[in-house]
Amino acid sequence: MEPDFSKYNLEELQEIKEALDKDKYPEKYSRLLDAIAKHPSSPIQAKTQESDYALRSLFKEYCVFR
């Protein structure tokens, strides 16, 4: 049975990352890294949201379709 990483908070995910043998379980490790990156309180996710907002703002300012 595969763990549902979406049910863990970011601190728990980091603890799992430290404990998980990435050589023995490469697919599980990859899914874990994805879960960390997509976690709402992840710095990566926050940066992505900031970038998305900045791109939308630039698009609205400079791309006018007539």
FIMAR-982437 format. One record per residue: x negated, y, z negated of N, C-alpha, C in turn. Coordinates in steps of 0.001 Angstrom, whole numbers, padded with zeros to 6 digits. Example, Ala and Ser with C-alpha at 12.3 -4.5 7.8 and 13.67 -1.06 7.14 Angstrom:
2
+---------+---------+---------+---------+---------+---------+---------+---------+---------+
!    n_px !    n_py !    n_pz !   ca_px !   ca_py !   ca_pz !    c_px !    c_py !    c_pz !
+---------+---------+---------+---------+---------+---------+---------+---------+---------+
! -013190 ! -005690 ! -007800 ! -012300 ! -004500 ! -007800 ! -013200 ! -003300 ! -007800 !
! -012850 ! -002250 ! -007080 ! -013670 ! -001060 ! -007140 ! -012900 !  000030 ! -007870 !
+---------+---------+---------+---------+---------+---------+---------+---------+---------+
This chain:
66
+---------+---------+---------+---------+---------+---------+---------+---------+---------+
!    n_px !    n_py !    n_pz !   ca_px !   ca_py !   ca_pz !    c_px !    c_py !    c_pz !
+---------+---------+---------+---------+---------+---------+---------+---------+---------+
! -000838 ! -001180 !  000000 !  000000 !  000000 !  000000 ! -000888 !  001250 !  000000 !
! -000586 !  002173 !  000897 ! -001359 !  003411 !  001032 ! -000818 !  004479 !  000092 !
! -001707 !  005245 ! -000527 ! -001248 !  006314 ! -001407 ! -000633 !  007470 ! -000614 !
!  000347 !  008125 ! -001206 !  000960 !  009303 ! -000607 !  000258 !  010517 ! -001207 !
! -000746 !  011033 ! -000496 ! -001563 !  012118 ! -001019 ! -000778 !  013414 ! -001203 !
!  000372 !  013528 ! -000562 !  001163 !  014756 ! -000692 !  001753 !  014917 ! -002094 !
!  001749 !  013864 ! -002870 !  002325 !  013909 ! -004215 !  001326 !  014363 ! -005281 !
!  000082 !  014608 ! -004885 ! -000964 !  014977 ! -005839 ! -001246 !  016480 ! -005767 !
! -001659 !  017044 ! -006906 ! -002080 !  018447 ! -006861 ! -003518 !  018502 ! -006355 !
! -003986 !  019708 ! -006091 ! -005304 !  019866 ! -005480 ! -006421 !  019338 ! -006376 !
! -006317 !  019552 ! -007654 ! -007339 !  019052 ! -008586 ! -007411 !  017527 ! -008547 !
! -006249 !  016874 ! -008518 ! -006218 !  015411 ! -008446 ! -006818 !  014915 ! -007135 !
! -006518 !  015621 ! -006055 ! -007078 !  015228 ! -004757 ! -008600 !  015337 ! -004767 !
! -009124 !  016379 ! -005404 ! -010575 !  016541 ! -005493 ! -011195 !  015412 ! -006323 !
! -010509 !  015012 ! -007383 ! -011000 !  013902 ! -008210 ! -011015 !  012596 ! -007416 !
! -009979 !  012382 ! -006633 ! -009913 !  011182 ! -005793 ! -011050 !  011212 ! -004773 !
! -011315 !  012384 ! -004211 ! -012385 !  012525 ! -003229 ! -013737 !  012130 ! -003822 !
! -013969 !  012534 ! -005054 ! -015230 !  012190 ! -005709 ! -015341 !  010689 ! -005993 !
! -014213 !  010041 ! -006247 ! -014226 !  008630 ! -006636 ! -014124 !  007666 ! -005453 !
! -013550 !  008113 ! -004355 ! -013283 !  007227 ! -003221 ! -014563 !  006936 ! -002433 !
! -014790 !  005673 ! -002146 ! -015955 !  005244 ! -001356 ! -015632 !  005477 !  000124 !
! -016194 !  006563 !  000686 ! -015868 !  006926 !  002068 ! -016419 !  005941 !  003084 !
! -017465 !  005199 !  002724 ! -018005 !  004196 !  003645 ! -017131 !  002940 !  003675 !
! -016577 !  002605 !  002541 ! -015739 !  001414 !  002447 ! -014317 !  001681 !  002964 !
! -013838 !  002919 !  002775 ! -012475 !  003286 !  003170 ! -012481 !  004551 !  004032 !
! -013079 !  004504 !  005229 ! -013200 !  005721 !  006038 ! -011858 !  006320 !  006481 !
! -010884 !  005472 !  006801 ! -009581 !  005989 !  007229 ! -008851 !  006672 !  006067 !
! -008901 !  006053 !  004910 ! -008264 !  006630 !  003732 ! -008946 !  007950 !  003349 !
! -010281 !  007980 !  003469 ! -011040 !  009190 !  003153 ! -010663 !  010321 !  004120 !
! -010514 !  009977 !  005376 ! -010122 !  010967 !  006376 ! -008728 !  011526 !  006083 !
! -007800 !  010655 !  005725 ! -006446 !  011108 !  005368 ! -006481 !  011992 !  004121 !
! -007348 !  011647 !  003186 ! -007499 !  012443 !  001975 ! -008011 !  013841 !  002311 !
! -009019 !  013939 !  003175 ! -009546 !  015242 !  003574 ! -008476 !  016080 !  004271 !
! -007665 !  015439 !  005100 ! -006559 !  016147 !  005745 ! -005568 !  016674 !  004708 !
! -005265 !  015848 !  003708 ! -004336 !  016250 !  002656 ! -004879 !  017437 !  001865 !
! -006175 !  017433 !  001606 ! -006792 !  018544 !  000882 ! -006709 !  019817 !  001719 !
! -007037 !  019713 !  002991 ! -007014 !  020886 !  003866 ! -005616 !  021463 !  004026 !
! -004605 !  020603 !  004022 ! -003223 !  021044 !  004238 ! -002485 !  021390 !  002953 !
! -003104 !  021129 !  001812 ! -002443 !  021389 !  000536 ! -002163 !  022883 !  000394 !
! -000958 !  023251 ! -000047 ! -000597 !  024674 ! -000147 ! -001549 !  025525 ! -000985 !
! -002182 !  024956 ! -001992 ! -003086 !  025752 ! -002828 ! -004552 !  025596 ! -002429 !
! -004781 !  024971 ! -001293 ! -006147 !  024788 ! -000796 ! -006692 !  026094 ! -000236 !
! -007950 !  026418 ! -000525 ! -008545 !  027617 !  000074 ! -008524 !  027569 !  001597 !
! -008655 !  026389 !  002151 ! -008613 !  026228 !  003613 ! -007233 !  026617 !  004130 !
! -006189 !  026142 !  003443 ! -004822 !  026451 !  003846 ! -004552 !  027942 !  003708 !
! -005016 !  028539 !  002634 ! -004821 !  029976 !  002425 ! -005497 !  030769 !  003534 !
! -006708 !  030374 !  003906 ! -007442 !  031058 !  004965 ! -006720 !  030899 !  006298 !
! -006178 !  029718 !  006551 ! -005433 !  029470 !  007781 ! -004206 !  030362 !  007847 !
! -003496 !  030485 !  006738 ! -002308 !  031342 !  006700 ! -002689 !  032797 !  006944 !
! -003804 !  033248 !  006363 ! -004272 !  034611 !  006592 ! -004609 !  034818 !  008066 !
! -005281 !  033849 !  008671 ! -005652 !  033941 !  010080 ! -004414 !  033962 !  010970 !
! -003444 !  033125 !  010661 ! -002201 !  033102 !  011434 ! -001502 !  034454 !  011367 !
! -001449 !  035026 !  010173 ! -000810 !  036326 !  009996 ! -001554 !  037397 !  010799 !
! -002874 !  037382 !  010733 ! -003682 !  038366 !  011462 ! -003470 !  038227 !  012965 !
! -003438 !  037002 !  013448 ! -003217 !  036790 !  014884 ! -001834 !  037254 !  015313 !
! -000820 !  036976 !  014504 !  000533 !  037431 !  014824 !  000589 !  038958 !  014857 !
! -000080 !  039599 !  013912 ! -000094 !  041062 !  013865 ! -000756 !  041639 !  015112 !
! -001888 !  041059 !  015505 ! -002569 !  041519 !  016712 ! -001716 !  041297 !  017951 !
! -001078 !  040156 !  018000 ! -000220 !  039849 !  019143 !  000899 !  040877 !  019259 !
!  001550 !  041182 !  018132 !  002644 !  042147 !  018149 !  002152 !  043538 !  018544 !
!  000947 !  043877 !  018119 !  000413 !  045218 !  018393 ! -000033 !  045378 !  019836 !
! -000682 !  044347 !  020399 ! -001307 !  044505 !  021706 ! -000617 !  043794 !  022859 !
!  000289 !  042918 !  022601 !  000937 !  042163 !  023679 !  002381 !  042594 !  023815 !
!  002608 !  043460 !  024752 !  003953 !  043963 !  025006 !  004392 !  043423 !  026352 !
!  005465 !  042681 !  026350 !  006005 !  042130 !  027589 !  007152 !  043008 !  028061 !
!  007050 !  043458 !  029290 !  008103 !  044328 !  029851 !  008602 !  043750 !  031131 !
+---------+---------+---------+---------+---------+---------+---------+---------+---------+
